[in-house]
Amino acid sequence: MSEAQSIRVEVLVIGSGAGGATTAIELAQAGFEVVVLEEGSRHGLDSYGKSLPQAMQLLYRNRGMTPILGSVPIGFVEGRCLGGSTEINSGFWHRLPPEFVLRWTKQFQINDFTVESMDEHFAWAEEKLKVTEPPEILPKSTAIFKRGVEAMGWSARAVPRAASGCVNTNACAAGCPKGAKQGVSQNLIPLAEAAGARFVTDCTVKLLLRSQDRVTGVLAEIRREDKSADLVRIEADYVFICAGATQTPSLLRRSGIKFHVGDTFQIHPMLKVCALFDEEVNAQKSVMPLIQVKEFWPDISFGGSFFTVGQLAMNLSDNWPENQKLMESYRNMATYYVAVRGTGRGTVRPARFGTEYTIAKYELSQVDVRHLSQGLARLATLLLSAGAKAVYPCVQSLPAIDSELDAVRWLDENLPKSALSLTTVHAFSTCPMGERMDRCAADSFGKVFGHQNLFINDASMLPDSPGINPQGTIMALARRNVQHFISQKR
């Protein structure tokens, strides 16, 4: 590594995902000099759509193996590439429901935050990402799920997606090789670059540099293809941290900024089930199920999961001796989930043994366990009503559910907490925004308390668990916040 070089920019943005790309395009189009630092690499469409192990190596943090620690360990995945997690998610799109706008305003005292004021920002993101309703002809795994929903008489909807040209490659989690699913590398980032923003990839920010109540810049490591690296000091007039719900608080705390940072980590805990049908589903050849059940929202929701033969084996592995023969029937199987709006609490801390590591912890609450149990009962009943022969939950030592009477047991009993195998792809709330100095890390527009030129503009600023796919909310809030910044500075 060479001796640290020094560079100066006007605005430095750390992270290029939903929040970072939105921040960059707005600033660049307003005439600011913008440099965006991204820890991961830049990949073209020719690198997308690979096998999942290859994709995890290229596009995911820790190759897709990031644990959330606690009495029930939870598997967490997030992107680490240009475009962040938008490159590997489902593209499902939700607007923040009015109930949560009101709750967050009341509980966190967020100024100038209304459904009406947010409309234009959601509409902007939906236009940029080409958000559309799903096609009328639904994939088989979706049609089966819909059949179960109708049998139960529950409310559900086919969720809009940022994937207007979807051709069912079943590659969302590996990056869409057709460019149909609109990760921000396909839209916002090219527009930001056209407006003058510069994106520096393979760049890890080690530390924020501070002087009294200002951040003067960062110390960053830029890696070359030959694995060598340059240590660079990048000075900036303003810094926006958009590194996500785990990396943003880790960087802040590593830099000595700890006020309400990393103390309120929240997630949507998710329990998956595999369902076996008499009919062929061929879920491995289709996009994941596109319908979500909101009958029990915001506490509980159901939907479908990404399906490959390898993913099926992993989901069946909790009870492998009993389940391994099911692999022969993979064409007749699909994967679904119950997700709950987490009410537990967690923390995020930088590891003491290396700046590239972050330690996330979350403790399931009893309410979480109760909702997961009730959700399993209802989801299994739905799938059996849709024609499933049996439902196989990701719960150790729990037999297959093959009757509705076996399913409804969990309406009244709690699943054994220690036997749960949970995952999540939604994390937030580690640096809550609002005017409540007793619980927030940043003000109503993301400016970090105690600092004149430091801002947060990503999932970490969401003050509470929203109970929906959060990308739309992140982008709308990020645009709102950065436009407020621009109005103040210009």
N, C-alpha and C positions, 0 to 999 in steps of 0.2 A: 504494500500500500504506500502510495506516495504521500509527501507532506501535504497538509490541508491547503487547498486553494480557496480563494475568496471570490464570490460572485454577488452582485447586487441586483434585486428585482423590486418592482413596486408591490405586487401582491403574490404571495406564495400560497398555493393550495396543496394540501397533503392528502392524497387519495383521489382516485378517479372514478369511483362508483356513482351510485345514484345521486348522492349529495355533492361529491366533488365535481362531477361533470356538469351538473346544473349550475354550480357556483362559477365554474370556469367560463361557460358560455355567456352567462349574464354579464360577468365582469369584462370579458374580452369585447363583447358587443357594445359595452358602454364606454370603451376606449381605454380601459386599464391595461397596463402591462402585466400579463399573467403567466406564471410558470407553475405547472402541476407536477408534483413528484408522486410516482407510483412505484410501490415496492415490487410488484410483479412485472412480468414481461409483456410486450406487445405481440399479439398473435393475429394472423390473418385467418380467413375462413378455411384455408387449407389445413390449419391445425385443429379445427373444430370437428366434432363428430367422431373422434377416435373412440377406442374402447374406454370404458370408465376408468380402469387403472391408469391408462395413459393420460386421460383428461385430468384426473386428480393430480398427477405429477406436474402437468403444465399449468393448470388454471386454479387450483385450490390451495388454500393455506394448509400447511403441514400435510400435504398430499391427501387432504380429506379426513385426516385423523386428529381432530381437535376435541379433547374431552372437556366437558364441564364437570368439575368435581363436586362431590357431595355424597350424602348417604345413598343416593341413587345416581350413579354416574350417567351422564347424558351425552350422546354423540352430537357434535355440532360441526356443520360445514359452512364455509364461507369462501368467496372467491379471493384470489390473489393474482390479479392480472389486470391489464388495462381494461377498464370497465367494471372491475370488481365483481360482486355477486350478481349483477344484472346479466352477466354473460352466461351464468350457469343456473339461473332460477327458472321457474315455470312460465314467467311472463304474466301470471295472474294479476289482475288490476282491480283495486278497490279504492273508492274515495272514503275518507275518514267519516264515519257516521256522525250526524249532528249531535247525538248523545255524548260522544266523546269530545267534541268541540266544547260543549257546555261544561262537561265534567272537568276537563283540563283547565278551562278558563277559571272555574270556581276554585279548584283545588290548588292550582299553581299560580294563579293570578297572571295569566298571559294577556298582555295588552294587545288591542287591535287584532283579535283572533275570533273571527266569526265564520259561519258557513258561507255567507255571501262574499266575504272578502277572499275566501280561499277558492271560490269557484273558478276564477280566471287562471289561477295557478294550476289547478287540476286540468282544466281545459287545455292549457298550453302544453303540459306534459303529454296528455292524451293525443294531441295533434302531432307532436314531435315523434312519439313512439308508435304512432299508427294503431292505437288501441281500438279494437273492434270486438263485436259480439262473436261467439263461436259459430261455426257453420251449422246449418239446419240438420245435415246428416252427421250424426254423432258416431264416434268410434264405439266399437262393441263394448269395451269396458265401461264407457260412459252410459251407453244405452241400458246396460244391465243395472247400473246404479240408479238410473232414472226410474227404471221399473220398480225397484225397491222403494224409492221415495214415494212414488204414486201409490204403492200398496199400503204404505204407512200413513198416507195423507198428510205428509209434512211439507213445509215450505222449503224450496230450494231453487237454485238458479244456475244456469250455465254462466260461468264467470267470464267477463271480458278479459282479453289478453292483449299484450303488446306483441302480437304474432300474427299480423294480418295475412301473411303469405304462407302459413303453416301447411306443410305437406306430409305431416305424420312420419317424420324420420325417427321419432322417439330418441332424439339426441339432445333434448333441452339441457340435461345435466352435464353434458359433455361439450356444450357450446354448439349452437345451431349451424351446421355446415352450409345451409342455404341462405343464411342471413335473414331468415324470415322472422325469427324471434328477435325482437328489437332490444338487445343489450345496448347500452349507451355507446359502445364502440362503433355501432352502426349508424348513429344519428348525431347525438349531442357532441361527441368528441370531434368528428370531422368538421362540424359547424364551428366549434370553438377554435379549432386550428385555423380554419379559414378566416376567422376574425382576429387571428394573431396570437392566440394562446399557444404556449409551448408545453409539450408533455415529455417529461424525462422518466423513462421506465428503468427497471432494475435499480431502483434508488431507495435505500432504507434510511429513514430519518432516525438518527440516534438520539438526538437531544434538541430541545428548544433552548435557544440562547436568550437570556433575560437581562434587563437592566431596569431596576426599580419596577415601575408598573407597566413596562413595555417588553414585548418580545422583539429582540433585534434581528432574529433570524434562526437558522437551524444548523446543526452539524449533521451531515448526511454522507452516506457511503454509496457511491455509484459503481456498480459492478460491470466488468467487461466480459465478453464472450469467453476469454481465456481464464476466467475465474479470478483474475487480479481485480483490484478495486482502487478507486481514488477517494480520499476523504476530502469533502468539500464543505466549506463554510458558505452558506447562502444567506445573505442579509436581505431583509425585506421590510417595507413600510407597514405592511399588514399581513397577517397569517390566518388562514382558514384551515382548521383541522377537520378533515372529512374521511378519516381512516376507519370508521365503523365503530360499532358498539363495544368491541373488545380492544381494538388497537388505539382508538382515540384516548380513552382514559388511561391506558397503559403508558402512552407517550407523555401525557400531561403529568402523571404521577412520577414518572421517571425524571421529569424536568423540574420537580419540586412544586407542582401546582396540584393541590389535593383537596381544595374546598368543595365538598359534596361531589367529588369526582370518584367514580368507580364503586360507590357504596350502595347503589340501588339497581343492580343488574337484574333485568327481567327477560323472560323468554316465553315462547308458546311451546310447552311440553307436548310431544306427539307420540302416540302409541300406534304402531302399525299392526295390521292383520292381513293375512293371506286368505283368500277365499277360493274354494274349489267348486267348479260347476260341471254339470254334465256336458254342456256345449263348449265348443272351442271359443276361446276369447282372443287368443293371440295378442295379448297385451304387449308382448315384446316387440311387436311390429307397429305400434301405434302410440300416439301422444297419450300422456296420462289422462285419467278421467277428468272431465271438464266441469262437472257439476259439484257444487258445495251445498251442504245442508245447513241452513241458518235458523232452523226451528228453535234451537236452544242457545242461540247466540245472545250475548257475547261470551258466555261462560264456556260453551262447548260447540264445536263445529266438526263436520265430517267431510271427507273428500277422498280423492284418489292419489296414489303415489306413483312416482317413476318406477318402471318395471323392466328389469332385465333378468336373465336366468341367474346371473351372479347375485343380483340383489335378492332374488327369491331365496336362494340358498342361505344368504346371510340372515334373512328374516325368519327362516325356518330353523336356524341353528340353535335357538334357545332350547328346543326339544328335538335335537337332531336324531337320536336313535329311533324315535317314533315317527319322525317326519321325513327322513331322507328318501323314502320311496316315492314321496310326492313329486320329486324332481322329474320323474318320468311323465308326469301329467302337467308340465309347466304350460302347455298350450291352453289348458283349461283353467288356468289360474290368473288372478289379478290381485293387486295390492291396494288396500285402502287405509285410511288413518282416522283416528279421533284426535283432535287438537284442542287444548284448553287454554284459556286466557290466564296465564300463570299468575297466581297470587302470592307465591313464595318470594323470597328475596335472595339476592346473591351479591357477589363482589367481583371486581376485576382488579388485578394487581400485576405490575411488571414482575417477572421472575428475577430473583436475585443473582442467578447464575448466567445470565446472558440477555442482552438488550433485545434480541429477536424473539424472546419467549414471553408469553402472557399467561397468567393463571386465572381462569374463570371458575367461580364456584356458585352453585345454586342449590338451595334446599327446597324440595317440594313441600308445599304446605299440605295440611290435612284436607283443605278445600281442593287442592290440585288432585290429590288421590281420589277424593270423592267424585270429582268431575270426570276423571279418567275412567273410573269404574262405571259410572252411569253412562258415559259415552260408549264404552265397550258394549254394554248391554244393548243400547239402542242401535249401534252400528251393526252388531252381529244379528240382531232381529231384522234390520233392514235387508242385510245381505241374504239371510235365509228366506225372507219374503220374496227376494228377487230371484230365487232358485238355487242358491248355494247349497251344496251337499253338506259342507262343513266350513267352519271359520277357524283359523289357526292364529291366535294372538301371539305377539312377541312378549310372552310372559313365561318365565321358567317354571316348568313342572305343571303348567295349566293345560289340561287336556283340550282337544278340539271341541268347539261348540257346535253341536249338530242338531240342536232342537231349541225352539224359542224358550222353553222352560229353563234350559241350561243358561240361555242368554240373560233372561231377566233376573236371574239370581243376583247379578251385579248392580241392579238398581238399588238393592238394599244392603249389600255387603261391599266392603272395600277389597279391592285387589291387594294381594300381599306386596307391600311397598318394596321389599328387598328383592322381589322376583321380577320387577318391571325392567324391560329393556326399552329405553326411551331415546328419541332423537329430537332435534330441532333445527330449523333453518332460519328462524326469526329471533333476533336478539336486539335489545334496545334499552333505553332509559338509564344509561350509566352516567350521563351528564345532563340531568333534567334542566329544561329552560323554563323561565317564568320569573316573576318578581318576588317570589317567596324566598327570602334569604335564608330561611331555616331549612329549606329542602332543595334548592336549585343551585346548579353550578354556573349557569349563564342567565342572562336576562331574557326578555321576551323575544329578542331577535338574535339570540345566540352569542352575544358578546360575553366572554368569560369574566366573571366578577373579579375585580381587582386589577384588570388589565385593560389598557386603552386600545390595543390594536390586535387582540387575539379573539378569534371567533370559532365556534363549533357549528357545523352544518351537515349533520349526518344522522344516522339512526340513534346515536347516543343521546341526542337532544330530545327525543320523544319522551315526555315526562312519565308515561305510564304505558302498560301493555294495551295495544289497541284492539286485539282480538281479530285482526284481519291481516292479509298480506301487506306489509308496511311500505313497499316501494313507492306507491303513489303518494302516500302521506309524506315520506321523506323528500321526494322531489318537489312537491307543492310547498312544503315548509321551507326548503332550501331556497327556492326561488323567491318566496315572500321575504325571507331574511336578507338575502343578498340585494334585493331591490331596495329594501330599507337602508342598507349600507350605502348603496350608490346614491340614494337621495340625500343622505347626510354628507357625503363627500363631494358631490358634484353640484 
